Amino acid sequence: MTTQARPWHGVLVATALPLNEDLSADFGGYAEHCAWLVENGCDGVVANGSLGEYQTLTEEERIRVVETAAAAIGPGRVMPGVAAYGAREARTWAERARDAGCEVVMLLPPNSYRADERAVLDHYREVARAGLPIVAYNNPYDTKVDLTPALLARLHAEGLIVAVKEFSGDVRRAYELAELAPGLDLLIGSDDVLLELAVAGAVGWVAGFPNALPAANVALYRAAVAGDLGTALPLYRSLHPLLRWDSKTEFVQAIKLCMDIAGRRGGPCRPPRGPLTPGQEAIVRAATEKVLAEGLR
């Protein structure tokens, strides 16, 4: 049973999308994967995120991903990513999510354009017209746009966002954000700062590695937000050699490989994501085999 107070709370897995050998999407496998994650304690999924390789999907595929997840676990458990180059396209994706019954969407600032504060505000204003709550996604590394605590507070004051997925890696921001926008929910956006942001008051986690090891990661999250460091810290130390891959360029390949080793179907990625190098693969494989040998699943 979900422990979410709101549809953006709890462990929301940024789902990897299984691909066939010809790199076509395996929607049956995706439906099964979403259901399996919920069965193993996760609260919901983020469809069409970067981990789902949304940038490489066709319009039809993006729609079908959301519809597949909604049919598998219920639309109230699905938070679609609606990122796009421009606000009008992102608003269209938000409207599609609304029409599929979803109750919240996740939105990056403009992609591939180094937007200033005025452009960011206009972007979120346009997408908010779809009528769904918006979780902002701060990823200054990939977007080159930094949603600073001050800017997030302004977005929240205008009623444009309800939460932020914080991926900057700077855990100090959690405290400044709580001061500037106390009503804005903080979501953990990077697996390798989970404990730090949970202690700082996060109420959700947009998670990568539960794709492969849901039970252990859910246990880690629940203990961390409860302040049970006696449980959380040993788990965090065991899992961190994997969790830190969530912040690397090759995070999709690493998580899919971890899935394969753990008995889930990760499979290939679409270009431009190529296979891991032999050295990278060896590191991920060794770390995965170690946690599996410790009984973590």
C-alpha positions in Angstrom: 0.0 0.0 0.0 1.3 3.5 -0.8 2.4 5.7 2.0 2.1 8.9 -0.1 0.4 11.9 1.3 0.5 13.5 -2.1 1.3 11.9 -5.5 4.8 13.4 -5.6 5.7 12.1 -2.1 7.5 8.8 -1.3 9.7 6.7 -3.5 9.0 7.5 -7.2 11.1 5.4 -9.5 12.4 7.1 -12.6 11.8 4.1 -14.7 14.2 2.6 -17.2 12.4 1.7 -20.4 13.1 -1.9 -21.6 14.1 -2.1 -25.2 14.1 -5.0 -27.6 17.3 -6.0 -29.4 16.2 -3.9 -32.4 15.8 -1.0 -29.9 12.1 -0.8 -30.1 10.3 -0.2 -26.8 9.0 -3.3 -25.0 5.7 -1.9 -23.6 4.7 -5.3 -22.1 7.9 -5.5 -20.3 7.5 -1.9 -19.1 4.0 -2.6 -17.7 5.4 -5.6 -15.8 8.3 -3.6 -14.5 6.1 -0.8 -13.1 3.8 -3.3 -11.4 6.9 -5.1 -9.9 8.3 -1.9 -8.5 5.0 -1.1 -6.7 4.8 -4.7 -5.5 8.3 -4.3 -4.0 7.4 -1.2 -1.9 7.8 1.7 -4.3 5.1 4.4 -4.2 5.0 5.1 -7.9 7.0 5.8 -11.0 8.2 8.7 -13.1 7.6 8.0 -16.7 9.5 9.7 -19.6 12.4 10.9 -17.4 16.0 11.0 -18.6 16.4 7.4 -17.2 13.5 6.4 -19.6 15.5 8.0 -22.5 12.6 10.3 -23.3 14.8 12.4 -25.6 15.0 9.5 -28.0 11.3 8.6 -28.0 8.8 9.4 -30.7 5.7 11.3 -29.8 3.6 8.1 -30.1 6.1 6.3 -27.8 6.1 9.0 -25.2 2.3 8.9 -25.0 2.2 5.1 -24.8 4.8 5.1 -22.0 2.5 7.2 -19.8 -0.6 5.2 -20.8 1.2 1.9 -20.1 2.3 3.0 -16.7 -1.1 4.4 -15.8 -2.8 1.1 -16.8 -0.3 -1.0 -14.9 -0.4 0.8 -11.5 -3.0 3.5 -11.7 -2.6 7.0 -13.0 -2.4 8.4 -9.5 1.0 6.7 -9.0 2.5 8.1 -12.2 4.4 11.4 -12.5 5.3 11.9 -16.1 8.2 14.0 -17.1 7.1 16.6 -19.6 10.4 18.1 -20.5 10.7 19.7 -24.0 12.7 22.3 -25.8 9.9 24.9 -25.6 7.0 25.7 -23.2 4.2 25.0 -25.7 5.4 21.5 -26.3 5.9 20.8 -22.6 2.4 22.1 -22.0 1.1 19.7 -24.6 2.8 16.8 -22.7 1.3 18.0 -19.4 -2.1 18.1 -21.0 -1.6 14.5 -22.3 -0.7 13.5 -18.7 -3.8 15.2 -17.4 -5.9 13.4 -19.9 -4.4 10.1 -18.9 -5.5 10.7 -15.4 -2.2 11.6 -13.9 -2.2 14.1 -11.0 1.2 15.7 -11.2 4.0 16.3 -13.7 7.8 16.9 -13.5 9.2 19.7 -15.5 12.7 20.8 -16.4 13.4 24.4 -17.4 13.8 24.9 -21.2 16.1 22.2 -22.7 19.1 23.2 -24.8 18.6 26.9 -24.2 20.4 28.7 -21.4 17.3 30.5 -20.2 17.4 33.5 -17.9 15.1 34.0 -15.0 12.4 35.7 -17.1 12.4 32.8 -19.6 12.2 30.2 -16.8 9.2 31.9 -15.2 7.4 32.1 -18.6 8.2 28.5 -19.2 6.6 27.3 -15.9 3.7 29.7 -16.3 2.8 28.3 -19.7 3.0 24.6 -18.6 1.0 25.4 -15.4 -1.9 26.3 -17.7 -2.5 22.6 -18.2 -3.9 22.6 -14.7 -1.7 20.0 -13.0 0.7 20.5 -10.0 4.3 20.8 -11.2 7.4 19.4 -9.7 10.3 21.4 -10.9 13.4 19.5 -11.8 16.7 21.3 -11.1 19.5 19.8 -13.1 22.0 22.6 -13.8 24.5 20.1 -15.3 22.4 19.0 -18.3 20.2 22.1 -18.8 22.8 24.8 -17.9 20.0 26.5 -16.1 20.2 26.6 -12.3 17.0 26.8 -10.4 18.5 28.5 -7.3 16.6 28.5 -4.0 15.6 32.2 -4.7 14.2 31.3 -8.1 12.4 28.3 -6.8 10.9 30.4 -4.1 9.6 32.8 -6.7 8.1 30.0 -8.8 6.5 28.7 -5.6 5.2 32.1 -4.6 3.4 32.4 -7.9 1.8 29.0 -7.4 3.6 27.5 -10.3 5.3 24.6 -8.5 4.6 22.4 -5.5 8.0 20.7 -5.2 11.5 20.5 -6.6 13.5 17.5 -7.6 16.9 18.7 -6.5 19.8 17.3 -8.5 22.5 20.0 -8.0 24.2 17.8 -5.4 24.5 20.8 -3.1 22.7 19.6 0.1 23.2 23.0 1.7 20.4 24.3 -0.6 17.9 22.3 1.3 18.1 24.6 4.3 18.1 27.8 2.3 15.1 26.6 0.4 13.2 25.7 3.6 13.8 29.3 4.8 12.8 31.0 1.5 9.9 28.7 0.6 8.8 26.7 3.6 5.7 25.3 1.8 7.7 23.9 -1.1 8.3 20.1 -0.9 11.9 18.9 -1.4 12.4 15.7 -3.4 15.8 13.9 -3.5 16.9 14.0 -7.1 20.2 12.2 -7.0 20.6 8.8 -5.4 24.0 9.5 -3.9 22.8 12.3 -1.6 19.8 10.5 -0.4 20.7 10.3 3.2 21.8 13.9 3.4 18.6 15.3 1.8 16.4 12.9 3.8 17.9 14.3 7.0 17.4 17.8 5.7 13.6 17.2 5.3 13.0 15.7 1.9 9.5 14.1 1.5 10.1 12.2 -1.6 12.8 10.6 -3.8 12.9 10.4 -7.6 15.0 7.3 -7.6 17.2 5.5 -10.1 18.6 2.3 -8.5 15.3 0.9 -7.2 14.9 -0.2 -10.8 17.2 -3.0 -9.9 17.1 -3.2 -6.1 13.8 -1.8 -4.9 13.4 -3.5 -1.5 16.8 -2.4 -0.2 16.5 1.1 -1.5 12.9 1.6 -0.2 14.2 0.4 3.2 17.0 2.9 3.1 14.7 5.7 2.2 12.1 4.9 4.9 14.8 4.7 7.5 16.5 7.9 6.4 13.3 10.0 6.4 12.4 8.6 9.8 15.8 9.6 11.2 16.7 5.9 11.9 20.4 6.3 11.2 21.2 3.0 12.8 19.3 1.3 9.9 19.9 3.8 7.2 23.7 4.4 7.5 24.9 0.8 7.0 22.5 0.4 4.0 23.7 3.7 2.6 27.3 2.6 2.9 26.6 -0.7 1.2 24.7 0.8 -1.7 26.7 4.0 -2.2 29.2 2.4 -4.7 26.1 1.9 -6.9 24.1 5.0 -6.0 26.9 7.3 -7.0 26.5 6.2 -10.7 23.2 8.1 -10.7 25.2 11.3 -10.9 27.4 10.1 -13.8 26.9 10.7 -17.5 26.5 6.9 -18.0 23.8 6.5 -15.3 21.3 4.9 -17.7 23.7 2.3 -18.9 24.9 1.6 -15.3 21.4 1.2 -13.9 20.3 -1.1 -16.8 23.4 -3.2 -16.3 22.7 -3.4 -12.6 19.1 -4.6 -13.5 20.5 -7.3 -15.8 22.8 -8.6 -13.1 20.1 -8.5 -10.4 17.7 -10.6 -12.6 15.7 -7.8 -14.1 15.7 -6.9 -17.7 17.7 -3.8 -18.3 19.0 -4.3 -21.8 20.5 -1.9 -24.3 20.1 1.9 -24.6 19.3 3.9 -27.7 22.0 6.1 -29.3 23.7 8.3 -28.4 24.1 6.2 -25.3 26.5 3.4 -26.1 27.6 0.5 -23.9 29.8 1.1 -20.9 33.5 0.7 -21.3 35.0 -2.6 -20.1 36.4 -0.8 -17.1 33.1 0.9 -16.2 31.2 -2.4 -16.7 33.6 -4.2 -14.3 33.1 -1.5 -11.6 29.3 -1.7 -11.8 29.3 -5.5 -12.0 31.5 -5.9 -8.9 29.5 -3.4 -6.9 26.2 -5.1 -7.9 27.5 -8.6 -7.1 28.7 -7.4 -3.8 25.4 -6.0 -2.6 23.6 -9.1 -3.9 26.0 -11.3 -2.0 25.0 -9.3 1.1 21.4 -10.2 0.5 20.2 -6.8 -0.7 17.5 -6.9 -3.3 
